[in-house]
Amino acid sequence: MSTVKSPAVSPLKDYIKTNDKRFLDELLELLRIPSVSADSKYKPDVLKMAEALKSKLVAAGADKVELVPTAGYPVVYGEKIIDPKLPTVLVYGHYDVQPADPLNLWTSPAFEPVVKDGKIYARGSCDDKGQMYMHVKAFESMLKTNDLSCNVKFMIEGEEEVGSANLGQFLKENKERLKGDVILISDTSILANDVPSIDVGLRGLCYMEVEVTGPNRDLHSGVYGGAVANPINILCEMIASMKDKNNHITIPGFYDDVLQLSKEDRADLAKTPFNIENYKKDLDINDIHGEAGFSTIERTGTRPTLDVNGIWGGYTGEGAKTVLPSKASAKISMRLVPNQSSEKTAELFTNYFNSIAPNSVKIKVTTHHGGEPVLTPTDSVAFKAASKAMEETFGKKPIPTRGGGSIPIVALFEKILGLKSVLMGFGLDTDAIHSPNEHFGLFNYYKGIETIPLFYKYYTEMSKK
Amino acid sequence: MSTVKSPAVSPLKDYIKTNDKRFLDELLELLRIPSVSADSKYKPDVLKMAEALKSKLVAAGADKVELVPTAGYPVVYGEKIIDPKLPTVLVYGHYDVQPADPLNLWTSPAFEPVVKDGKIYARGSCDDKGQMYMHVKAFESMLKTNDLSCNVKFMIEGEEEVGSANLGQFLKENKERLKGDVILISDTSILANDVPSIDVGLRGLCYMEVEVTGPNRDLHSGVYGGAVANPINILCEMIASMKDKNNHITIPGFYDDVLQLSKEDRADLAKTPFNIENYKKDLDINDIHGEAGFSTIERTGTRPTLDVNGIWGGYTGEGAKTVLPSKASAKISMRLVPNQSSEKTAELFTNYFNSIAPNSVKIKVTTHHGGEPVLTPTDSVAFKAASKAMEETFGKKPIPTRGGGSIPIVALFEKILGLKSVLMGFGLDTDAIHSPNEHFGLFNYYKGIETIPLFYKYYTEMSKK
């Protein structure tokens, strides 16, 4: 009896279905490697992760796979050129992850992945190992079923969570090898599993660290209190004075380059499905909090922010210590929107911070990494292909949205390689990326693997026209 | 040949001189015990310290020496009743010390005392092991030279640095045993080694801890930043709003009970020798900082304060983490002056802190220990005796001053035992108590041992009149 498959069943879908268990196990394997780029004590693990990913690309069938060295962690490169005359898709992703702390808030260890209620729990499960690995498995599936419709080049970096400091140099040095037509990135979210969306805008980032020094040593708060500047009180006052009552940021010139929304933009954004009550319930907050005059969607997607990411000073141990500390510090980051510049913002911040410091303290301001905000076109072939691919797998046309996060390198790709990016992400805002108990839905993981080949197919078809 | 000493040489002075090396070694021995009462992991050391002190009192010749149990650490008690008709001096001190951190700022380990440039460097060298042990050695010297002029009772507690929570109960339960005429305490400073002084006022203390909770988990500052309250920003704003531009504390009712200074008080205080340039140089600050309209001496001695003693929240590790944290916390203490009450102040603080919190965060306020401010009389026999004793050993009449620190139990002694205290301290404000590299001058240690017997002598004489 013949075993010819009914033409209704696609070999690709079939292959993905047959191998879904392995696809998951391979991801869990990678999630066990604590590739935290922000903390140098994980260096061996980050390098181990790069090696592991290299092997996976080879196994998937990529050619010329190698770890391209940079001043920091290497970029994992691999490619498959099936026909130089066909379009070439450059897949970008990152294999490094955020620090896992506060560790005590994880219900299962951050680097011992568990699958629970249809979700993979582990640091990096969504951001970005899970979303990045969807591309590796989609690639394998296309190859094994002779379904790869164009050329592909992978560049997976290991420093995205610390600002991709060395990627620009990598792009400059590898322009030839990186020749292509479009950048495909899955490092963003969809609105909901039944509400597909594609990010068309990303915020930039300007990350600063400040240190306020009062007296040259910790003092007895009784003997000196009231007469000597307390650096913690001063730091709090300085931070407080960076926003006004309407939560507008008070740094002079901060908003000068902000691209204001048109009536049309606001009307479009207002159409985004969003339930404020569910939002508050999910976060267990009684009220939202932000810049006056803007909706939550506008606040996260289209307006700049100033958030203290960390603060420390004085005695933080058990009990009570009556100390007037010598120093207080904070990590403060600003999300930027078109057309702000991280470099200019860092300068405005530094000048302002120094200008508001009383003479009774000394100030040190350090600039960490930054990234530029971007808007991606919605009329491009790539966007249309991504939209059509998602419409087919989700059964709904994806909504163009603006993400609040930052992928600084999107601007770099345009500047150095002259290539636009398409942000076809499959995560959810509720995946707790950068938080304890980060997770990624199995639905989302497999939906990505299923959708990506369709992007290749439609992108190639539409490019011909 | 007879060895009769010339009457010019006092046997007491002679005894102190002959034994000075041993007096120092015994103190160093006690300084090696890390009796940190604030941190429960040092519990065995605090108890070891109590035992060690008990043995020293026995060796010095005290009777009925015992560790009197309390709900917390025991009080070391000992006495010598030479004649019930003579006055009785109750000596108070404490054998517990402040935590030693930040440890990295100590030039030699906090609990490995070293003598350098005529100073003893160790946690507790001045506050209060050094000043407390002067009394034990002065007592020994008086006994051994038949120079003890009145009865003495020692009560050395182990919880002063955490607010003497159990001392009140101890006093109530031991009223009979603690019958006496005056409390003698050395836990304060003199203005300078050539400018003796006696504290006649002490500030009280109200120590609070606050926790601000925003979202129920750490969030990605890009995805949520701008739309959700950041507890660190909010905490900073709340702390900043507790003082106005003139550094007046804005808590409603905070100043209601503050005893205002009379013209005369201010004139007297203005006479205190004080060099602002040396003060700034010692602390390496460009400017002092405090409540408008008051001098530095007034700010530390006669005005209440609000100082953040510690703050923490979010990511404080290496590098950059773009987190919008769930929680932020701070330890905030207020120094109180007559006639403020720590209990009422804690209530005012709590009500105000809750009232200024936006609806987008949740607040938790905890009250740590408190203590009441005191003023001690300058017309008492005890004060006059102390003044005469110091005038004799320093060659200068001591200046009555107001200390900024707190010894909460001074108010307790008055309330429960009905006894006034005399604050005859021998430390210096520059001894870095509560700070890294705490030290105590050998000059000050021996000057104390030499002065204390004279206090007994003059107190007994003047009491007869």
Interface residues (C-beta under 8 A of the other chain):
Chain A: S37 A38 D39 S40 Q98 P99 D101 P102 L105 V162 G163 S189 R203 L205 Y207 E209 G214 P215 N216 R217 D218 L219 H220 S221 G222 V223 Y224 G225 G226 A227 V228 A229 N230 I232 N233 I234 L235 C236 E237 I239 A240 S241 K243 L283 D284 I285 N286 D287 I288 H289 G290 E291 T296 R299 T300 R303 P304 T305 L306 D307 V308 N309 G310 I311 W312 G313 G314 Y315 T316 G317 E318 G319 A320 K321 T322 V323 L324 P325 A328 S329 A330 K331 S333 R335 P358 N359 S360 V361 K362 H368 H369 G403 G404 G405 S406 D429 A432 I433 H434 S435 P436 N437
Chain B: A38 D39 S40 Q98 P99 D101 P102 L105 V162 G163 S189 R203 L205 Y207 E209 G214 P215 N216 R217 D218 L219 H220 S221 G222 V223 Y224 G225 G226 A227 V228 A229 N230 I232 N233 I234 L235 C236 E237 I239 A240 S241 K243 L283 D284 I285 N286 D287 I288 H289 G290 E291 T296 R299 T300 R303 P304 T305 L306 D307 V308 N309 G310 I311 W312 G313 G314 Y315 T316 G317 E318 G319 A320 K321 T322 V323 L324 P325 A328 S329 A330 K331 S333 R335 P358 N359 S360 V361 K362 H368 H369 G403 G404 G405 S406 D429 A432 I433 H434 S435 P436 N437
